[in-house]
Amino acid sequence: MSTLIPCPTVESLDAILPEEPLLMMGAGPVPIPAAVAKANTIVINHLGATMVKVIGQVKTMARYVFQTNSKWVLGVAGPGSAAMEMAISNLAWNGTRVLAIKNGFFSERMAEMGRRVGANVSMLDVPDGEVASLEQVADAMRRERPEIVTIVQGETSNTVWNHHLKDIAALAKAAGALVIVDAVCTLSTMPLEMDAWGIDAVITGGQKGLSSIPGVSLIAFSDAAWARVKGRTQSNAHWCLDASLAENFWHNAGYHYTAPVSGVLALHEALRLVCAETLEKRFARHLKCSVALQEGVTSMGLKLYAPPACRLNSVVGIEVPSGLNPGDICGHISRQHQVEISGSFGLPIVRIGQMGEQCREHNLFRTLHALGRTMVDLGVAIDLPAGVAALEKSLSNGSRIAARAAA
């Protein structure tokens, strides 16, 4: 006789989760606005007329955020990495020549995805804390003659900003290559102009700059990229991530698979809030808050990890003082102050996010104070009052500058 597996006894979420909600100030996910949280509680027919209208508005708003007139905007039921894999697996296949500009964990992930679909991937390996120069990229383009170039706008793993993105895209386009950009942590936090910069595929996750829930992502293809998708002769090995199949739901009101309707509704509200704020004001808010946080951290006596010339604003990397490790800091600040920040991928840093709803002044004061108290508790000599004063001064100066600009 078979033995039935006994019914388990488990705790409710109320028993597992902390009594006081954690303030999510790491590299993602981020806090979500009330309208997004409310939308995420709703379930509707994924093939009904209401969903058709929602999808149409999501695409319209996404085109604004991506800064593209391309028709080919799609949602992805999965994290930003799934959108990344959709871009790679639809534009590259066995024998495709791919040049991956690698300066961190996530840019290397795109290279690995290319290898897994059989592409011939060459890597422009950039040292940690640096960005690829235009000369390096031009040399690699001449040497490898790629059909596809991949690059991350903001490498969250080491908090490096690839500020030559626009010019690198121009080099690739001049050589006849398509350009795939990971904008998971940068879309809506800093300028990215898909059409004007000649980018062919941009991917992002919902859970960072857009301040939506994890697990529903966005991708946009240029007309040239879409022509390659539709013209390929080898079938995509990924059924769920096949853009031609996804077109049926996202553009033809037909069936692909059961869409994550609650997540799509949440994404709709997140995009609506971005549009209500406008990109210009959103970029200014992110820059103001991130600069203020950086000044507070350094005035406290801690060191920022990335060099100023290529420092990413949306995720701020802070060097871990000698004698500590990232886990010490992240664990203490979470337990004692209910603030979540992130370690990284083997680097001696902790990371504080400045994306979407993280970029609110009250969040900055709470986070900086929690970080300072954590350092004091762990035996690090810092000047917490100086850090808080610098944060306040920077935010006040930023407000006055914004007021003068608006006058």
Secondary structure, 3 states (H helix, E strand, C coil): CCCCCCCCCCCCHHHHCCCCCCEECCCCCCCCCHHHHHHCCCCCCCCCHHHHHHHHHHHHHHHHHHCCCCCCEEEEECCHHHHHHHHHHHHCCCCCEEEEEECCHHHHHHHHHHHHCCCEEEEEECCCCCCCCHHHHHHHHHHHCCCEEEEECEECCCCEECCCHHHHHHHHHHCCCEEEEECCCCECCECCCCCCCCCCEEEEECCCCCCCCCCEEEEEECHHHHHHHHHCCCCCCCCCCCHHHHHHHHCCCCCCCCCCHHHHHHHHHHHHHHHHHCHHHHHHHHHHHHHHHHHHHHHHCCCECCCHHHECCCEEEEECCCCCCHHHHHHHHHHHHCEECECCCCCCEEEEECCHHHCCHHHHHHHHHHHHHHHHHCCCCCCHHHHHHHHHHHHHHHHHHHHHHHC
